[in-house]
Amino acid sequence: MSLIVDGKTIEAAPRPGQCLRTFLRDTGHFGVKKGCDAGDCGACTVLLDGEPVHSCLIPAFRADGKAVTTVEGLATEDGLHPMQQAFLDAQAFQCGFCTAGMIVTCASLNQAQKKDLDAALKGNLCRCTGYRAIEDALLGRAHVEEVAAGEAFGRSLPAPTGPDVVRGQARYTFDTAVEGLLHIKLVRSPHAHARIVGIDKAQALAVPGVHAVLTHEDAPGMLFSTARHEQAWMDPADTRVLDDTVRFIGQKVAAVVAESEAAAEEGCRRLVVDYEILPAVIDPEAAIAPGAPVIHAGHGSEHRIADVSRNIAAETHGEFGDVAAALASSAATYEGTFTTQRVQHAALETHGGLAWLDDGGMLTVRTSTQVPFLTRRALCEIFDLAPDKVRVFCARVGGGFGGKQEMFVEDILALAALKTGRPVKLEFTREEQFIATSTRHPMRVTVRAGADKDGRLTALQLDVLSNTGAYGNHAGPVLFHACSESISVYNCPNKKVDGVAVYTNTVPAGAYRGYGLPQTTFAVEAAIDELALKLGIDPFEMRRRNIVRPGDPMLTPPGSDHSDVLYGSYGLDQCLDLVERAMAEATPAPELSDDWLTGDGIALTMIDTVPPDGHFADASISLRDDGGFTLTVGTAEFGNGTSTVHRQIAASVLGTTVDRISLRQSDTAHGGHDTGAYGSTGTFVAGRATQAAAEAMAENIKRFAADRWTVDPADCAIADEAVSCGAQRLSFASIASLGGDGLTATGNSQGTPRSVAFNVQGFRVAVNKHTGVVRILKSVQAADAGRVANPMQCRGQIEGGVAQSLGAALYEEIVIDATGRVVNPRFRDYHLPSYADVPRTEVLFAATHDSIGPLGAKSMSESPYNPVAAALGNAIRAATGIRFTAVPFKPDRLFPQLQETFGD
Amino acid sequence: MDLNTITEVVRPRTRAELPAWKAGDAWLAGGTWLFSEPQAQLSRLIDLGDLAWPALAISEDGLSIAATCSVAELDALPCPADWIAAPLIDQCCRAFLASFKIWKTATVGGNLCMSLPAGPMISLLAALEGVCTIWKTDGSEQRIAVVDFVTGNNSNVLAPGDLLRQIDIPLTALRRRTAFRQIALSPVGRSGALLIGTLGRDGDLMLTVTGSTVKPLQLHFGAMPDEAALRGSILSEIPDALYHDDVHGKPAWRKAMTLRLAEEIRAELAGGVRP
């Protein structure tokens, strides 16, 4: 067939069942993305004869004789399409993976559609931004600033890859053509718990194009955790590359490696696997009951599993003071049990990667990860390879949210590349994301709390049952974190914690934005409100009487060795004031009938700015011959905005502008080490390394000039892209031309001491007492991010965090049936917030300056997510008088209690 | 997504050219559902596009809609002024979970044949008293009301090889007064209940219940019932087992919303003000 794509004629024959999306990508049009491959997300939107369509749903042969415009065809020789420019000016993207389809869609809207964006944008999902910035792009609002040399930090500078993102030319993990590539597809377990007794590969190997079938017999025997942490002891070693026992429906059983995805799929269908089905347990309470099937039988404490026989992956117990006695004598007490569901990260770019052996025999993995260095470490250990024989790197990563602090694909990629000697690719489908990667830990949290008549907390107790699924990746650290800052933010003489993370035969839980805190905060902040109600104290005042302030110890039983958490700065008091003031301001209220009940609610959170027990980063910087700098960092960019911030830090320290700093990132081949972009460390830890490297470079430049001028380096100053001493001045370009172009410097951060950051969320809601529909009338979040590195980006992180958390609070839920099967592994049945679902959130910043973070900044990427469900629950309580204790707050879930209270 | 087991696409231009149906065949209309899920059981697609059925035909008898008419084509139809039921078309199109981009590709017939409880073309065409024409494999034709075409969640009267050809809407239905109500678990989500009331010149009320039930259900009233009579009829004619249960709404909520929306429709058509 013949068609015109972005102005060029293409003659090619599509396969009979091929869709237009893959046809376009096969012909090099990588601006066409795959978010779901099912017509739900819109990332693959193109114009077909001028009309926007989801190219994943269009049979390729139907494009014959037509003209296709992808995002890459929107720009002309004269420059960007106005919509691309608008997205750039408003910085209406974070990871940028949805942006290509979003821009194509927005560029196609007529005036009427632009007035009804709820409807017009319901076919385009963005997981990062919360849509405000996208609305601003459509309204022509610009947010980027231009600033002078040395003044970058603290200003709203644009992301360096913005022009490529809006043109659709930013290259993500799969946006590359590799000669001789083989494709991997995985056979997955249909059983929740089974032992593999036999695998017959013959029929699969007989499929034309199939090169290899890899099973547990081909895989290394080593046990490890898919969770990646600087310290391996944090997670149980309970996982093999391919195991002879399967513990959840969807677990990988075998990998078929073939010339095409089609052949690999056919090989998977023809593989004959004999299973001996074992008893399975799906419910976490049943899993710890006596007589429950043992999920990791044969493993033990040497694998860092807390109690194999009881299916306990990790646990924590401790008490300060005497909670029972304190509760018995408190003026007010509250007890409630709160449950949180299983939710998915839903990064628009699925897990996956490519691997090959380079000319020198180095195993090279290009992958969608937050942790390239820790992934290399794991591959070296599993395949017994020296670190200099393995390279792991990221292209641009399309979203993470914690889901890519895991090794779900790189082990199989390595195994297949090593076994076949060929370049290989594995790209998960959206269904695989849901059934076989990781989710947030569902938790059942019982909180008991007491206060005296003045509202001072007397007792605070958490009893947590966390469901880690079939594997224990992040089971312990998430549990411990969940029980930490959620209660250490309050002064209280008697505290008790009992937490258990339990194995079940279900899709594993793992790292997820907030790392356990959203689940427990939902319970704790409800308890604080209930005590305030009983005592007749205002919710803001109740919190002010109990929150920690600088000098107060931040305590969680059973106590820990982590004495490195300090008040580098403190803005929780400001955050409370800011939200209180904003909530009190009059805002236009919609006309609501008597069916609607309204109420306000707040919640606060504290978060340590770095995970415990080591988080390291190296950075290096060199002076280029043009007087600019090349900055090399290990931390990964997946929409978190750290690429922007690192350049701002270096430019500010070196008295230059960000365009003079070119950034190399997230590649083990660059040397050094970086623990990874998780735990909100991209700015706080890696940024500190960049600051140190830039400061060392500034000293080098001063010394270089001082030597020439025979003056004291201490008398030299750096500003305006030059070093000067009195009347003498040398530009960086001159320094480079005088032999300084070899100047390099390095910086390192050990991730300690750590500071604390704060967020307070306020909502005003209306609840329809007859339908259960919740409308958000007002949303305010105040954040203490220290000195804000980039207000525009930081606002985006907060808005995106609120939106993602509203998804979990109102809509999202992975439903697992009695057999352990995920029943809704697709976006049309797992409702991500769309444009229509997300209210605008007023974002306010506390004015603080952190003594530990880089140039006064603190972390602000996970934590905006954390108080949202709790604040919403408190607002619904205020509106209805009913304490709803389970999320999501869907109309059909709220309905029974509303009906009971208010009738028909 | 790619349907990698498909080895052949046939593109008949006339009914005579339709190939003999065999296992592994699928009709390809818009393809928006077919290409949205793995279809490993399929090997051949029979593309209906080249049959070139006129999408929409207005006659003295009413409106004839080809099964291959796209949702966007139907939505764009300029309706005669006396079709006072015409606003239902836009209301039902907007009730799609899918966006306007999908409407350009998805077909009216495809939505019927998927036979999902929330299929808004089912709601529309049932409320407008549509009648399906089915081409049988033996060359004969079968006519059946839309409300009877869908028999349950994801099931209908079609036998393997049967082809939905068109849906005919009688003029009388297009001239009835209408009221529309929909609710979902999210603002623009999949319908948990979608009810349509139509009022004839003689004052008869036809209430079409979709979304909340596994198949469309229709209640007829010779004259406008009062609130209690309407409620009583719904409770007696829709057994609890017919309320759909999935992630888009629990049955108890769907039932309550059905009762609530039905009463809103009754009040509106009885002359009351829209709430």
Interface residues (C-beta under 8 A of the other chain):
Chain A: R15 P16 G17 Q18 C19 R21 T22 D37 A38 G39 D40 G42 T45 E51 P52 V53 H54 C56 L57 I58 P59 F61 R62 T105 Q113 D118 A119 A120 L121 K122 G123 N124 S260 E261 A262 E265 E266 R269 T429 S593 H770 T771 G772 V773 L810 Y811 E813 V815 V823 N824 R826 R828 D829 Y830 H831 S834 A836 D837 K890 P891 D892 R893 F895 P896 Q899 D904
Chain B: M1 D2 L3 N4 T5 I6 T7 E8 V9 L28 G30 G31 T32 F35 S36 E37 A40 L42 L45 D47 G49 R94 L97 A98 S99 F100 K101 I102 K104 T105 I183 L185 S186 P187 V188 G189 R190 G192 D246 V247 H248 G249 K250 A252 W253 R254 A256 M257 L259 R260 P275
